[in-house]
Amino acid sequence: MLGKLSFVGSSGLQQEKQKDYRNVVLIQVMIITMGLLLSGPLLEDSRSELSKVIISVFSFFGALYAFLLWDLLRNFTNSNLLIRVILFVLIGIVVFGILIEFPYYKIIEIENRRAALLIIHGLLFPIEVIVIAFTIRDIFGSEFLTPDKLWGSACVYLMTGISFGSLYDLICISGYGNLGIELELGIPNYAECVGHSLSLLGGIDSRYPDATYLIKNLGVLEGLWGSLFTVLIIGKLLGLPKPNENS
């Protein structure tokens, strides 16, 4: 079986989840940091040598992030069908994405690049939502305050910012909205969408006040969700006893 639930006991599963949560958070921090600090060269000239290096490194961490999401999901279900389907979809996303976005030369020629990007993000966003839902259920279904719940909370918070960034990018690709400026579709636009998302999630005014109403209204929902999640998670975790305390 592909799931981990049948192979480890309660204590072992808790340690496994803590490790997986921590790994996901570390990669999330790397992706966010790169998106915020290294997007400048991509916006100026996505075909420069520096931009090609940035895209290559960003793609590597993106592929690693996809694998870690799948590995994290294995802690929550023994459904081989779900685990296998998501694994194959993520492999397809990574391989297809690298084939069309490889910066040094075109591996395959795609006539409709917009449609290809739409498929990639249209498949990635639901997987992120599934992992978030399982993680939230795991956090709020616990009877004790354990380290894996703290890492899980950080994982959900950062994944919310990244997944909403994917949603904004998906909207831009579909042509039903944009950030209010001309951005090249692909990693440059995605990096800015993630930056826009994290600004709203952190309660900071967006750098793109001229974004379309659809993106603005979704941003309001994201900000509300971020605040609500913070309040709920603080109340939940503070109210949980430690495993060595009497419940």
N, C-alpha and C positions, 0 to 999 in steps of 0.2 A: 504494500500500500504506500501511496505517496504522502499521506498525512502523517503528522508526528504524534497525534494523540494516542495512537495505539502502542507506541514504542516506549514511552516514558511515563513515569509516575507523576503525581501532582507536583512534588518538589522539583523533579527534573524538568517538567514542562514549564514551570515558573522560571527557572534559570534559562531555559532555551528561549522563552519569549523575551526575557530581559536582554539577552544577547542580541536577538533579532531586532528588537525595538531600538537598541543602542546603535546597531549597524545602520539601520534605516535613517535614524536621526543624523548620524554623522555624514552620510551621503547627501541627505537633504540640505544640511548646512553647506556642504561643498557646492552643490548645484545652485543654491540661493546666492552664495557668495560670488560664484563665477558669473551668474546672471546679472548681479548688481554692479560688480566691479569691472568686469571684462567685456561688457556689451558695447562700450564706446567704439572700439575698432570695428566691430561688426556693423554698427550704424553708419560709420564713415565710409567703409569699403569692405564689404563682406568677402571680396576676392583677393585681398592683400595677403601676404605671406603670414603676417601675425594673426589675421582673422582665420586663416586656414588651420593654424595651430590651435587656436581657441576652439574652433568648431570640432576638431578632432578630439581634444581633451573633454569637451562638453559631451560629445557623443559617447565617449568611453564611460563617463560617470552616469550618463543616462541609461546605458545598457546595464551597468551594474545596479542601478536603482531599480530597474525593471525586474532583475533577478531577485533582489532582496524583497521586493513587494511580494513576489510569488512565494519565496521562502517563508516570509512572515505569515502569509495566508495559510500555509500548511499547519500552523499552530492552532487554527480555529475550526478546522473541519476535516473529516475523514472521507468526504465525498470525492472519490477518485475522478468522477466525471468533471466536477467543477475544477479541481486542481489541474487535470490534464488539459481541459479546454483553455483555461487561463494561461497555462504554460505555453501551449502552442500559439495562442494569440500573441503573447508577449514576445516569443521568438520571432514570429512573423513581423511584428512591429519593429523590432530591433534590426533584423536583417533588411527588411524593405526600406526602413529609414536610412540605414547606412548606404544602401545601394543608390538611393536618389539624392542623398545629401553629402556624399563623400566629397570633400573640398578640393582634392588635388586633381582629379579627373573624373569624367562621367563614366561610371561603371555601366549604367543602363540609361537610355534616353526615355524620358517620360514626356509625352506630348502635353498632357494635362496635369501639370505639377500641382495645381490647386486641388484637384480631385484626389490625388495621391496623399497629400497632406491632410485632407479632410478625412480620409479613411483611417490614417494613422491616429489622429487625435480623437476621431469618433469611436475608436476601439479602446484607446488608452483611458479616456475619462471615465467610462463606466467601471473599468477595473479599479481605478483609484477610489471610486465611490464605494465599491464592494469591500475593499480592504478597510476603508474608513468605518463602514458600518460594522464589520466584524470587530474592529479594534474598540469602538465605542461600547459595543455589547460586552466585550471582555472587561473593559475598565469598570463599567457601572454594574456588572454582574458579580463583582468580587465582594467577599465578606471581610477581607483584611487589607490593610495598607502595606503593600510590598513594593520593592524597588521597580519591578517591571511595570507597575501601574503608573509610576512617575514618568518613566521613559515612554510608555504608551501614550500618555497625555501629550507629551512634547511631540511625539510622532504624529498624532492626529492634528495638532495645531499647525505644524509645518506642512503636513500633507494637504490640509485645507487650503493653505495659501497656494501651493503648487497646483492642486487640482483645479481651483478656480482660475489660475493662470492658464491651464489647459483649456478650460471652458471659454475664456475670453479669446484665446488664440483660435479656437474652433469657430467662434462667431465671426472673427475677422476673416478666416479662411473661407467660410461659407458665403461671405459677402453681405451678411445682414447687419454688420456693424464694424466699427473700427475705433481706434484710440484717438482719432481726431487728427492724426498726422500720417503721412505716407511712410510706411515701413515695409521692408522686404519680407515677404512671407518666408517662413522657415524659422531657423534658430534666432535671427535678429528680432523678429516680431514676437516669438515665444518668450524670449528673455525679457522683453519690455512688458509683456502681459503678466509674467510672473512678478516683476517689480511693481506693476500697478496693483496686482492682487495683494501683495504683502503690505503695501502702503495702506490699503483699505483695512486689511485684517488687523494691522497694528494701530489703527486709529489716526493715521497720518493722511493729510490731504494728498490726493493723487497728483502725479506730475502731468496728467492728461485731463484737464478740465473740459476739453472739447470732445471727449468720447461720446459716442452715440447714446441715446437714452436707454437702449437695451443693456448696454454694458454698465452704464451708470446705475440703473435700477438693480441689476444683479450685484453690483458693488455694495449697494445699501444692504441687500440681504446677506452678503458675505460679512459686512461689518457687524450686523446684528447677530449673526451666528457666532462670530468670533467672541463677542462680548458675552453672549449667553453661555457658550461652552466654557469660557473662563470662570464664570460665576458658578456654573453647575459642577465643574470639575474641582474647584476649590472646596465647595461645600461637601462634595462627595468624599474627597480624599481626607479632609480634616475630620470627617465624621467616622472614618473607618478605624477600628482598633488594629494594633499590630498583632501578628500571629501569636506572640507570647503573652498577650493580654487576655484576660477573661472577657468574652463577649457578653 
